[in-house]
Amino acid sequence: MLLDTASLYYRAYFGVPDSVKAPDGTPVNAVRGLLDFIGRLVQDHRPDDLVACMDADWRPHWRVELIPSYKAHRVAELSESGPDLEETPDTLAPQVPVIEAALDAFGIARVGVAGYEADDVIGTLTARATGPVDIVTGDRDLYQLVDDARARRVLYPIKGVGTLQVTDEAWLREKYGVDGPGYADLALLRGDPSDGLPGVPGIGEKTAAKLLDAYGDLAGIIAAVDDPKSKLTPTQRKRLDESRPYLAVAPKVVKVAADVPLPPFDPALPEVPARPEMVDALAHRWGLGGAMSRLSSALRR
């Protein structure tokens, strides 16, 4: 089981009241919510391995160099030497180090790699896996990793993690008319304002799906642009032709990496907290005794 950790703690932050605070008044709603999410996932799914994948760089420069608008609207401050600073709610940012400390205390693997997003870590771990993989995320971008033949699913939270949309190829075809790899082509054609991806003007989700159904993939669509006998409408041909510079670089931006140089780590789900004294200290410092106990109980079962 691979967790898109930031996606989940953002959901926890907005789903758990900010009245949940530490003894000193510091909000810890995202921390408590994420710990309860993980406890519920462990309880319901009993994964052999569990990895909390982290955004060491939420806006990698190598993606920005290809598409400068990539996540540009979410930048709070540009950085010359490291990751750009992302706009984050004032009361969420201070909770992230507490989340990281809690994961470490329990012995839950936490993996992030400089220059890459959590999605890329997830893509690499999925590519390396020899057994079934469940990806837990609120980010539809990871639908591209769905692969029934290799038992790769996305579990998308509908209401917390107690109600999960199980995303497999049948669901993707019913909803979007594509399979996992096709979803990446669909996404780059239609664009995604939340990620600053412009897409092809005039090509929305339904048209993108029809084009992929007719021509197979992005390469097939480009070949159709160059084929005067293809059934593209004049407007579609013109817009796709004018978008060639974007379409040449968009796949590398949209598709998750599968070759991230990962550090050594132990993905095995712990049965007991690795550092119980640290769990106790964090529970006392941040008023998280209930959440810590619930996760400990879930691990023991």
C-alpha positions as CSV (number, residue, x, y, z in Angstrom):
1,M,0.0,0.0,0.0
2,L,1.4,3.3,-1.1
3,L,0.2,6.5,0.5
4,D,0.1,9.9,-1.4
5,T,0.8,11.4,2.0
6,A,0.3,15.1,1.2
7,S,-2.9,14.4,-0.6
8,L,-4.2,12.6,2.5
9,Y,-3.1,15.1,5.1
10,Y,-4.6,17.9,3.1
11,R,-7.9,16.0,3.2
12,A,-7.5,15.5,6.9
13,Y,-6.8,19.1,7.4
14,F,-10.0,20.2,5.7
15,G,-12.0,17.3,7.0
16,V,-11.1,17.5,10.7
17,P,-12.2,20.6,12.6
18,D,-9.4,23.1,13.5
19,S,-10.7,23.0,17.0
20,V,-8.6,19.9,17.4
21,K,-5.5,21.4,19.1
22,A,-2.5,20.5,21.2
23,P,-2.4,21.5,24.9
24,D,-0.6,24.7,23.9
25,G,-3.4,25.6,21.4
26,T,-1.6,24.6,18.2
27,P,-3.9,23.0,15.7
28,V,-3.2,19.3,15.1
29,N,-6.2,18.4,13.0
30,A,-4.2,17.2,10.0
31,V,-2.0,15.1,12.2
32,R,-4.8,13.4,14.0
33,G,-6.8,13.0,10.8
34,L,-3.9,11.4,9.0
35,L,-3.1,9.0,11.8
36,D,-6.7,7.9,11.9
37,F,-6.7,7.5,8.1
38,I,-3.7,5.2,8.3
39,G,-5.3,3.3,11.2
40,R,-8.4,2.7,9.2
41,L,-6.5,1.7,6.1
42,V,-4.5,-0.8,8.1
43,Q,-7.6,-2.1,9.8
44,D,-9.6,-2.5,6.6
45,H,-6.9,-3.7,4.2
46,R,-4.0,-5.3,6.2
47,P,-1.3,-4.5,3.7
48,D,2.0,-6.4,4.1
49,D,3.9,-3.3,3.3
50,L,3.0,0.4,3.8
51,V,5.0,3.3,2.5
52,A,4.2,7.0,3.1
53,C,5.4,8.7,-0.1
54,M,6.4,12.3,0.4
55,D,6.8,15.4,-1.7
56,A,10.5,16.3,-1.4
57,D,9.9,18.7,-4.2
58,W,6.2,19.5,-5.0
59,R,7.2,21.4,-8.2
60,P,10.4,19.9,-9.7
61,H,12.4,22.4,-11.8
62,W,12.8,19.8,-14.6
63,R,9.0,19.8,-15.0
64,V,8.8,23.6,-14.8
65,E,11.6,23.9,-17.5
66,L,9.3,22.0,-19.9
67,I,6.0,23.7,-18.9
68,P,6.7,27.0,-17.0
69,S,3.0,27.3,-15.9
70,Y,3.2,23.9,-14.1
71,K,1.7,24.6,-10.6
72,A,2.8,28.2,-11.0
73,H,-0.4,29.5,-9.4
74,R,0.4,27.7,-6.2
75,V,3.8,29.2,-5.7
76,A,4.2,31.4,-2.6
77,E,7.9,32.1,-3.1
78,L,10.4,31.1,-5.8
79,S,13.7,29.5,-4.8
80,E,16.9,29.5,-6.7
81,S,18.6,26.7,-4.6
82,G,15.8,24.4,-3.6
83,P,12.1,23.6,-3.9
84,D,9.8,26.6,-4.4
85,L,7.7,27.5,-1.4
86,E,4.1,26.3,-1.9
87,E,1.1,28.2,-0.7
88,T,-0.1,26.3,2.3
89,P,-2.6,27.2,5.0
90,D,-0.9,28.9,7.9
91,T,-2.0,26.3,10.4
92,L,-1.1,23.3,8.2
93,A,2.6,23.9,7.4
94,P,3.6,23.5,11.1
95,Q,1.9,20.2,11.3
96,V,3.9,18.5,8.6
97,P,7.0,18.0,10.8
98,V,4.8,16.5,13.5
99,I,3.3,14.1,10.9
100,E,6.8,13.1,9.8
101,A,7.9,12.5,13.4
102,A,4.8,10.4,14.1
103,L,5.4,8.2,11.1
104,D,9.0,7.7,12.2
105,A,8.0,6.9,15.7
106,F,5.7,4.2,14.5
107,G,8.3,2.8,12.1
108,I,6.1,3.5,9.0
109,A,8.4,3.9,6.0
110,R,8.5,7.5,4.9
111,V,10.1,8.1,1.5
112,G,10.8,11.3,-0.4
113,V,13.6,12.0,-2.9
114,A,15.0,15.4,-3.7
115,G,13.9,16.7,-7.1
116,Y,10.8,14.5,-7.2
117,E,7.2,14.5,-6.2
118,A,5.5,11.8,-4.2
119,D,3.7,10.7,-7.4
120,D,7.2,9.9,-8.8
121,V,8.1,7.8,-5.8
122,I,4.8,6.0,-6.1
123,G,5.4,5.4,-9.8
124,T,8.8,4.0,-9.1
125,L,7.7,1.7,-6.3
126,T,4.7,0.5,-8.4
127,A,7.1,-0.3,-11.3
128,R,9.4,-2.3,-9.0
129,A,6.6,-4.2,-7.1
130,T,6.3,-7.9,-7.8
131,G,2.9,-8.2,-6.1
132,P,-0.4,-6.3,-5.9
133,V,-0.3,-2.6,-5.2
134,D,-2.9,-0.3,-3.7
135,I,-2.3,3.4,-4.1
136,V,-4.3,5.6,-1.7
137,T,-4.6,9.1,-3.1
138,G,-7.1,12.0,-3.6
139,D,-5.2,12.9,-6.8
140,R,-6.6,11.6,-10.1
141,D,-3.3,11.9,-11.8
142,L,-2.3,8.6,-10.4
143,Y,-5.1,6.8,-12.3
144,Q,-2.4,6.4,-15.0
145,L,-0.8,3.6,-12.9
146,V,-3.9,1.4,-12.8
147,D,-3.1,-2.0,-14.4
148,D,-5.5,-4.9,-13.9
149,A,-2.9,-7.4,-15.3
150,R,-0.4,-6.5,-12.6
151,A,-3.1,-5.9,-9.8
152,R,-2.4,-2.1,-9.6
153,R,-5.4,-0.2,-8.2
154,V,-6.1,3.3,-6.9
155,L,-8.1,3.7,-3.8
156,Y,-9.6,7.2,-4.0
157,P,-11.2,8.6,-0.8
158,I,-14.8,9.6,-1.2
159,K,-15.5,10.3,2.5
160,G,-12.4,9.9,4.5
161,V,-10.8,6.5,3.9
162,G,-13.8,4.5,5.2
163,T,-15.5,4.9,1.8
164,L,-13.0,4.4,-1.0
165,Q,-13.6,4.4,-4.7
166,V,-11.8,1.3,-6.0
167,T,-10.4,2.4,-9.3
168,D,-9.5,-0.4,-11.8
169,E,-9.5,-0.6,-15.5
170,A,-13.3,-1.3,-15.8
171,W,-14.0,1.8,-13.7
172,L,-11.7,4.0,-15.8
173,R,-13.2,2.8,-19.1
174,E,-16.7,3.4,-17.7
175,K,-15.9,6.8,-16.5
176,Y,-13.4,8.1,-19.0
177,G,-13.2,5.6,-21.8
178,V,-9.5,4.9,-21.3
179,D,-7.2,2.5,-19.5
180,G,-4.5,3.5,-17.1
181,P,-1.8,4.7,-19.5
182,G,-4.5,6.3,-21.6
183,Y,-5.5,8.5,-18.6
184,A,-2.2,10.3,-18.8
185,D,-2.8,11.1,-22.5
186,L,-6.4,12.2,-21.7
187,A,-5.1,14.5,-18.9
188,L,-2.5,16.2,-21.0
189,L,-4.9,16.7,-23.9
190,R,-7.7,18.2,-21.8
191,G,-5.4,20.1,-19.5
192,D,-5.6,20.6,-15.8
193,P,-6.0,24.1,-14.3
194,S,-5.2,22.8,-10.8
195,D,-1.7,21.8,-12.1
196,G,-1.3,24.7,-14.5
197,L,-1.4,22.4,-17.6
198,P,-3.0,24.3,-20.5
199,G,-4.1,21.3,-22.6
200,V,-5.1,21.7,-26.2
201,P,-7.6,24.6,-26.8
202,G,-11.0,23.3,-27.6
203,I,-10.2,19.7,-26.6
204,G,-12.2,18.8,-23.5
205,E,-12.4,15.5,-21.7
206,K,-15.0,13.9,-23.9
207,T,-13.3,15.0,-27.2
208,A,-10.0,13.7,-25.8
209,A,-11.5,10.4,-25.0
210,K,-13.0,10.1,-28.5
211,L,-9.7,10.9,-30.1
212,L,-7.9,8.3,-28.0
213,D,-10.6,5.8,-28.9
214,A,-10.2,6.5,-32.6
215,Y,-6.4,6.8,-32.7
216,G,-5.1,4.8,-29.8
217,D,-2.7,7.1,-28.0
218,L,-1.1,10.5,-28.3
219,A,1.3,9.3,-31.0
220,G,-1.6,8.0,-33.0
221,I,-3.4,11.4,-32.7
222,I,-0.3,13.3,-33.9
223,A,0.0,10.9,-36.8
224,A,-3.6,11.6,-37.7
225,V,-2.8,15.3,-37.8
226,D,-0.2,14.6,-40.5
227,D,-2.6,12.3,-42.4
228,P,-4.9,14.3,-44.7
229,K,-7.1,11.2,-44.9
230,S,-7.8,11.0,-41.2
231,K,-11.2,12.0,-39.9
232,L,-10.1,14.8,-37.7
233,T,-12.3,17.9,-38.1
234,P,-10.5,20.9,-39.6
235,T,-10.7,22.7,-36.3
236,Q,-9.3,19.7,-34.4
237,R,-6.4,19.3,-36.9
238,K,-5.6,23.0,-36.6
239,R,-5.6,23.1,-32.8
240,L,-3.6,20.0,-32.4
241,D,-1.1,21.1,-35.0
242,E,-0.7,24.5,-33.2
243,S,-0.2,22.7,-29.9
244,R,2.7,20.5,-31.1
245,P,5.3,22.3,-28.9
246,Y,3.1,21.7,-25.8
247,L,2.4,18.1,-26.9
248,A,6.1,17.4,-27.4
249,V,6.9,18.1,-23.7
250,A,3.6,17.4,-21.9
251,P,4.0,13.6,-21.6
252,K,7.2,14.0,-19.6
253,V,5.5,16.4,-17.2
254,V,2.3,14.5,-16.8
255,K,3.6,10.9,-16.6
256,V,5.0,9.9,-13.3
257,A,8.6,8.9,-13.2
258,A,9.4,5.2,-12.8
259,D,13.1,5.5,-12.2
260,V,13.5,7.6,-9.1
261,P,16.8,6.8,-7.2
262,L,15.2,5.6,-4.0
263,P,17.1,5.3,-0.7
264,P,17.2,2.0,1.2
265,F,14.2,1.6,3.5
266,D,12.1,-1.2,5.1
267,P,8.5,-1.1,3.7
268,A,7.2,-3.8,6.1
269,L,4.1,-2.7,8.1
270,P,5.2,-2.7,11.7
271,E,3.2,-4.7,14.2
272,V,4.2,-2.5,17.1
273,P,5.6,1.1,17.2
274,A,9.3,1.1,16.5
275,R,10.0,3.8,19.1
276,P,7.3,3.6,21.7
277,E,8.9,6.2,23.9
278,M,8.7,8.7,21.0
279,V,5.1,7.8,20.4
280,D,4.3,8.5,24.1
281,A,6.3,11.8,23.9
282,L,4.5,13.0,20.8
283,A,1.1,12.0,22.2
284,H,1.8,14.0,25.3
285,R,3.3,17.0,23.6
286,W,0.6,17.3,20.9
287,G,-2.4,15.9,22.7
288,L,-2.6,13.0,20.3
289,G,-3.1,10.1,22.8
290,G,-6.3,8.9,21.2
291,A,-5.1,8.8,17.6
292,M,-1.8,7.2,18.7
293,S,-3.6,4.5,20.6
294,R,-6.0,3.8,17.8
295,L,-3.1,3.4,15.3
296,S,-1.2,1.2,17.7
297,S,-4.2,-1.0,18.1
298,A,-4.7,-1.3,14.4
299,L,-1.1,-2.4,13.9
300,R,-1.4,-5.1,16.5
301,R,-4.4,-6.9,15.0
